[in-house]
Amino acid sequence: MPDATFLDWPFLEPRHRGLAAQAEAWAARTIPGLVDHHDVDASCRRLVAALGEAGFLAYAAPEDGRFDVRALCLLRETFARHDGLADFAFAMQGLGSGAVTLAGTDAQRARVLPGVRAGRSVAAFALTEPEAGSDVAQIALTAGPAGDGRVRLDGEKTWISNGGIADTYVVFARSGEAAGARGLSAYLVPAGTPGLHVAERLDTIAPHPLARLRFEDCRVPAENRIGAGGAGFKVAMATLDVFRATVGAAALGFARRALDATLARVRSRQLFGAPLAAMQLTQTSLAEMATAIDTAALHVYRAAWTRDAGAPRITREAAMAKMVATEAAQGVIDRAVQLHGGEGVRAGSVPETLYREIRALRIYEGATEVQKLVIARQILG
């Protein structure tokens, strides 16, 4: 069991400590029976349904529209520590419906969020394109009037989480109100809409449901636009400001599991007549791992507390949390692999699995290099 003394930090309230205990008990009891890494589509649907039944998705799609980011971080950290796919299933329900929660009309919220919250409907956030990843202003997928009270979408999206299994996509498109970022809008596109095609399923080193989507004369009602015309960039950034710190929390979950597994390994592994844990070099690595984890946790829960407290500035803190936690976790997990020796690179072992899981977190929702730019611009501004 990882160190849980961080739950006593002043960033968290008694209700958060209760939620953490509830999530831990549920995850230990439920997640192993739901996950099959050879069938990630079915696993994610099972996980989403179970998360909804247990009530945890109420935090990902809150009925009152107010996110408790500290709760999101605690849940992501807990689920990630048990299984990366469980964290993915939980997080994508929030990210995929976040634009509706934050900027949707009452009718849109009533249509989308109850199903997401109950785990009956899978959500997806379709922002990235082949030539528009970190630079959202370069989005090329177009949204134009179809002449029949609908909007026509044409173009491609790629690296879309839950692509191929989602029931509803939030799609960001160039609607043309202005050049660059001020000319984007967000739209609700139900799966099965004519003209929406899953062009390709994408495989990664840590398998998750991912796809490239193609839109060809894909028409949706004009009232499916989320927020004002041209407000898509603001909607996307507001959504990412909520969930960026939670990516750091998932990284924390991976790092804590890596440290736990490493402690067990170095205590039991004999080397030159003594436990591996008795070697000073081992102890140095353990100290660095534990310090990196606490440093990351401080950033993550500070950022979450800042957002929950309604501070006027949250982007810098969220970017720092995401950057520090994912980079720290990569270092912790790399040391775990090293201290496990040959076992650390055996396919399916805990360190090897975590090594594959953590790598993507340093890229998605803004790569580390992009987070540095965000932080620098906030400081200069």
Buried (B, 14 or more C-beta within 10 A) or exposed (E): EBEEEBBEEEBBBEEBBEBBEBBBEBBEEBBEEBBEBEEBBBBBBBBBBBBBEBEBBBBBBBEEEEBBBBBBBBBBBBBBBBBBBBBBBBBBBBBBBBBBBBBBEEEBBEBBBEBBBBBBBBBBBBBBBEEBBBEBEEBEBBBEEBEEEBBBBBBBBBBBBBBBBBBBBBBBBBBBBEEEBEBBBBBBBBBEBEBBBBBBEBEEEBBBBBBBBBBBEBBBEBEBBBBEBBBBBBBBEBBBBBBBBBBBBBBBBBBBBBBBBBBEBBEEBEEEEEBBBBBEEBEEBBEBBBEBBBEBBBBBBBBBBBBBEEEEEBBBBBBBBBBBBBBBBBBBBBBBBEBBBEBBEEEEBBBBBBBBBBBBBBBBBBBBEBBBEBBEEBEEE
